[in-house]
Protein backbone atom coordinates (compact mmCIF):
# COMPACT_ATOMS: atom_id res chain seq x y z
CA UNK A 1 0.00 0.00 0.00
CA UNK A 2 2.73 2.48 0.93
CA UNK A 3 5.87 3.24 -0.98
CA UNK A 4 9.36 2.87 0.42
CA UNK A 5 9.36 6.58 1.24
CA UNK A 6 7.46 6.46 4.53
CA UNK A 7 8.45 10.04 5.39
CA UNK A 8 6.70 11.25 2.25
CA UNK A 9 3.63 9.17 3.09
CA UNK A 10 3.51 10.73 6.58
CA UNK A 11 3.77 14.23 5.09
CA UNK A 12 1.00 13.51 2.60
CA UNK A 13 -1.26 12.07 5.30
CA UNK A 14 -0.62 15.06 7.57
CA UNK A 15 -1.45 17.42 4.70
CA UNK A 16 -4.73 15.62 4.06
CA UNK A 17 -5.67 15.78 7.74
CA UNK A 18 -4.71 19.44 8.01
CA UNK A 19 -6.87 20.20 4.99
CA UNK A 20 -9.71 18.37 6.69
CA UNK A 21 -9.34 20.49 9.81
CA UNK A 22 -9.14 23.71 7.82
CA UNK A 23 -12.20 22.75 5.79
CA UNK A 24 -14.46 22.34 8.83
CA UNK A 25 -16.65 25.21 7.59
CA UNK A 26 -17.20 23.69 4.15
CA UNK A 27 -15.83 21.22 1.65
CA UNK A 28 -14.46 23.63 -0.97
CA UNK A 29 -10.86 22.65 -0.23
CA UNK A 30 -11.54 19.07 0.81
CA UNK A 31 -13.51 17.95 -2.26
CA UNK A 32 -10.65 18.32 -4.77
CA UNK A 33 -8.27 16.60 -2.35
CA UNK A 34 -10.68 13.67 -1.91
CA UNK A 35 -11.11 13.39 -5.67
CA UNK A 36 -7.34 13.25 -6.11
CA UNK A 37 -6.96 10.65 -3.35
CA UNK A 38 -9.67 8.49 -4.91
CA UNK A 39 -7.95 8.63 -8.29
CA UNK A 40 -4.52 7.84 -6.80
CA UNK A 41 -5.83 4.89 -4.80
CA UNK A 42 -8.32 3.46 -7.32
CA UNK A 43 -5.93 0.63 -8.27
CA UNK A 44 -6.09 -0.73 -4.70
CA UNK A 45 -9.74 -1.75 -5.02
CA UNK A 46 -10.74 0.01 -1.81
CA UNK A 47 -14.33 -0.22 -0.63
CA UNK A 48 -16.35 2.04 1.62
CA UNK A 49 -15.98 -0.59 4.35
CA UNK A 50 -12.19 -0.15 4.13
CA UNK A 51 -12.68 3.57 4.74
CA UNK A 52 -14.86 2.95 7.79
CA UNK A 53 -12.30 0.48 9.18
CA UNK A 54 -9.60 3.10 8.61
CA UNK A 55 -11.75 5.69 10.33
CA UNK A 56 -12.19 3.51 13.43
CA UNK A 57 -8.48 2.66 13.57
CA UNK A 58 -7.37 6.26 13.10
CA UNK A 59 -9.81 7.59 15.70
CA UNK A 60 -8.56 5.05 18.22
CA UNK A 61 -4.91 5.81 17.42
CA UNK A 62 -5.47 9.55 17.77
CA UNK A 63 -7.27 9.04 21.07
CA UNK A 64 -4.47 6.86 22.45
CA UNK A 65 -1.56 8.95 21.17
CA UNK A 66 -2.86 12.49 21.51
CA UNK A 67 -4.96 12.41 24.67
CA UNK A 68 -3.12 14.53 27.18
CA UNK A 69 -1.23 16.43 24.48
CA UNK A 70 -4.16 18.30 23.00
CA UNK A 71 -7.06 20.18 24.51
CA UNK A 72 -10.47 18.58 24.24
CA UNK A 73 -11.39 21.09 21.52
CA UNK A 74 -8.23 20.31 19.51
CA UNK A 75 -8.78 16.56 19.79
CA UNK A 76 -12.39 17.04 18.75
CA UNK A 77 -11.29 19.02 15.67
CA UNK A 78 -8.83 16.31 14.64
CA UNK A 79 -11.46 13.61 15.21
CA UNK A 80 -13.94 15.55 13.06
CA UNK A 81 -11.29 15.88 10.33
CA UNK A 82 -10.64 12.13 10.39
CA UNK A 83 -14.34 11.39 10.17
CA UNK A 84 -14.84 13.90 7.36
CA UNK A 85 -11.91 12.47 5.41
CA UNK A 86 -12.89 8.82 5.76
CA UNK A 87 -16.60 9.42 5.19
CA UNK A 88 -15.88 11.55 2.12
CA UNK A 89 -13.61 8.85 0.76
CA UNK A 90 -16.28 6.21 1.42
CA UNK A 91 -18.92 8.32 -0.33
CA UNK A 92 -16.57 8.83 -3.27
CA UNK A 93 -15.99 5.11 -3.55
CA UNK A 94 -19.73 4.58 -3.85
CA UNK A 95 -20.16 7.28 -6.50
CA UNK A 96 -18.54 8.16 -9.82
CA UNK A 97 -15.17 9.88 -9.97
CA UNK A 98 -13.73 11.63 -12.96
N, C-alpha and C positions, 0 to 999 in steps of 0.2 A: 504494500500500500504506500509506504513512504520511500522516498529516495534515500541514497546514502548520505545526503546532506541534511542531517537532522536539525542543524542550526537554522537552515533556511526554512524548513518545515515549521519550526517553532515560531520564527518571525512571521511567516504567512498566517499561521493560526492566530497569533496575537493581533495581527492587523485585522483579521476578520472579526475577532471578538471586540476589538476597540471600535470598529465601524458599527457593530451591533449596539454597543453602549451609546455611541454618539447619535445613532438613528432612533433613539427611544421616542422621539416626537413624531416620527414618520418613517416611511420606508424608501424615501427618495434615494438615499445613498446605499441602502442595504440591497435593494432589488437588483441593481446591476452586478453587485458582488456575488449575490446568490446565483444569478444566471451564469456568471463566469465559473463559479465553483461547480455548478451542475454540468456544464460543458466539459470542464477539465476532468471530472470524475465519472463521466458517463461510462467509460470503458470498464469500470469496476463492477457494474451491474448492481449498484446500490438500490435498496428498496426503502420505502418510508419506514418500515420497521427497523432497519439499520439506523436510521436517523433518530428514532425514538430511543433505541438502545444507547446510542452515543449520547443523547441528551441526558439520560439517567446516569450514565457513567461519569459524564463531565460535571453534572450537578453535584454528585457525591464527592468527586475529587476536589472540586472547588470548596465544598463545605469542609472537608477534612483538612485541606492544605491551608486555606485562607482564613478560617475562623480564628479569631484572635489577632489577626493582622489587618483586618479591615473593619470599618464600622458596619453596623447592621445595614445602613443605607447603601454603602458601597457594595457589600456582598449581595444585597438585593438587586442592585443595578447589574452586576455581573451575571447573576442568576437569570435575570430577565433577558439579558443579551444572549446567553446560551440557549434559553428556550426559544427566543425569536429566531436565532440562527438555525437551530435544528428543525423547528417547525416549518420555517420557510423552505428549508431544503426538502423536507418531507413533502410539502405541498407541491414543490417544483418537480419532484420525482413522479408525482401522480398526474401532473399536467404536462402540456407540450412545452418544449424549450426550443429556441431558435438556434 
